[in-house]
Amino acid sequence: MSIVDKIYEENGSVTEEELLEKIIDEKELSALDLWLLPQYVFDEWRKKHDYPRILDNFKRRLPRFKEWMKEFELTDDILMDGYISDFLRFKYTDIKKDHIFHLLKVTFNGRTKHQVWYKYNKDSLHNQNEVTYEYVRSFQSYFEWCELNKISGHEIIVDKYYQAYENEEVYYNFDLRLLKMGRIEPPVNVLGQILRQKKIEFVNVSGLELNDKISNNRSIEFIFCVCDNITCKHLHTHFFTFDNSSVRNLNISNSEISNWKFINSITNGRIKDSLIKNTRIWGGNFTPIFENSEPENIGVWYKNLEHSPNFDRTYRNLYKAHTEIGNYKEANKFKILELDFKRKQTKEFWNKVNWSIDKYFWGYGREPKRIIFFTFSIIVLFGLIFSLMPSQLIPQDILLTLNGIERVLYSFYVSAVTFVTLGFSDVYPNTGFAKLLVSIEAIIGALSLGALIVTLTKIKD
C-alpha cells in the first residue's frame, strides 16, 4: 500500500495540513502517492524535495539564468512558489511585442501563493471573499528574455533511457532526473473524477493509463513534461492540457474526448475508432494517425508561437483525417491552411510571387469564389477601359445611336463577350491597340474559365 493511501485509510478526514506534516520528510514517493496528494500538499512536498534540484540544474545548465533572476529580483522561493514553468515559457498572445508578465501575491483562506499573470489591471481587482491581491512586479520570462537579448542555447535538452519500459528514465539537461508519475492509472473518486486535479510540471508521466469515463470539471495540466506512450481506452473525458510537452506515441482507442489542448507540444501516435472534438492546437506539431476516427471542431494556430519547421504536417494530417470521414469542407480548409503556411515560409522573391498568385487568384485551386471575383473584376476593369475608347470597338452605326450611359453599358457588354470569347461579331477592334487589349482579355478569360473548372473538380462540398 502506498504511503498516502495508508494515511487516508487510518484517517479519512485528515486535513491537508495534517497530511503535509506526515509526508513532508519522505524523500521518495511513488507515482500513486503523488497522484493522491492534493495540489497544495503536492506543491509543498516538491518545494522541499524536487524543485531545488530543478533550479540547481537550470542555474548550472541554462545560459545566464542567474543573471535573469537577479535582473528581475526573482528568488528561489518565488520561482518555486509560483510554478517554475510559468516563469520560463513564452507569452502566447496575438501582440508579439507584449513581452511583459505580472507577478502577484494572492492570499486565500490564510494561504499565500505567488501567481504569474499575462495581464494586469489594478482597477479591475477588488479584494473580496477572503481573497487579497498584492502586486509584486512585472518581468520578462526567461525564454522571452533570452530571445530579446539574443541569447542562444536556452533550450531544455531531453534525454530518454529505456523508453517504453517500466524502468524508463527521463533527464533534462543531462543530469536532472524527472519525477515519475506514469505507468499507472490515476485514481478516481466515486463520482468518476480524477481524485486530485493537478497542475504538473517537469515530470515524467510516460505510460500513463487513462480508461473509462473520467469527469473533470477543470483541466489537468502537464507543463514541460514527458507524456510519451499514454494510452486511452474507452475513455470519455475532457479538459486535458499538454503545454511544452512531449506527447509521442499517444494511443487513443474507442474513446470520446473533448476540450484537449496541445500547446507547443510534439504529438504523434494513433487515434482509432474515436471522436475528438473541440481540440485546440497551438504551435508544436500534431501528427497522430487517425483510423476510423472523427475529428470535430479542431482549431490550429502557430502565429507568434514556437512551432516545428514542418508545422504544415499538422494541417496535412488533419486534412487527411477529415477527408477519410467525408468532411470535405473541413478538409479543404486545412489544405488551404497547409499551403498558406508553406507560402509564408518561402524566402525567395519569385517563389513568394508565385505563391501569392496561387493564393489570391484561386486559393491554391480550392476556392472557386476567388476566380469568380477575379472574373467580374477583369470584366469591369476592361469595360471601363473600353468606355474610354468606344470608337475603336463599337461599330459607328451603333455608336451614333447611344448616349453616354448606354456607351458605358455597351463597353461592359464588349468586355464580357470578349472575356468569355463568345464572338457575337458585333465587336470590331479597328486599331492595333484595341486588338491588343481584346486579345489580352480573351486570353485571361480562357485561362480563368479553365481554372474555374479545375477548381470545381478539386472540391467535393
Buried (B, 14 or more C-beta within 10 A) or exposed (E): EBBBBEBBEEEEEBEBEEBBEBBEEEEEBBBBBBBBBBEBBBBBBBBBBBBEBBBEBBEEBBEBBEEBBEEBEBEBEBBBBBBBBBBBBBBBEEEEEEBBBBBBBBBEEEEEBBBBBEEBEEEEBEEEEEEBBEEBEEBBBBBBBBBEBEBEEBEBEEEBEEBEEEEBBBBBBEEBBBBBBBBBEBBBEEEEBBBBBBBBBBBBBBBBBBBBEBBBEEBBBBBBBBBBBBBBBEBBBBBBBBBBBBBBBBBBBBBBBBBBBBBBBBBBBBBBEBBBBBBBBBBBBBBBEBEEBBBBEBEBBBEBBBBBEEBBBBBBBBBBBBBBBEBBEBBBBBBBBBBBBBBEEBEEEEEEEEBEEBBEBBBBBBBBEBBBEBBEEBBEEBBEBBBEBBEBBBEEEBBEEBEEEEBBEBBBBBBBBBBBEEEEEEBBBEEEEBBEBBEEBBEBBEEBBEBBEEBEEBBEE
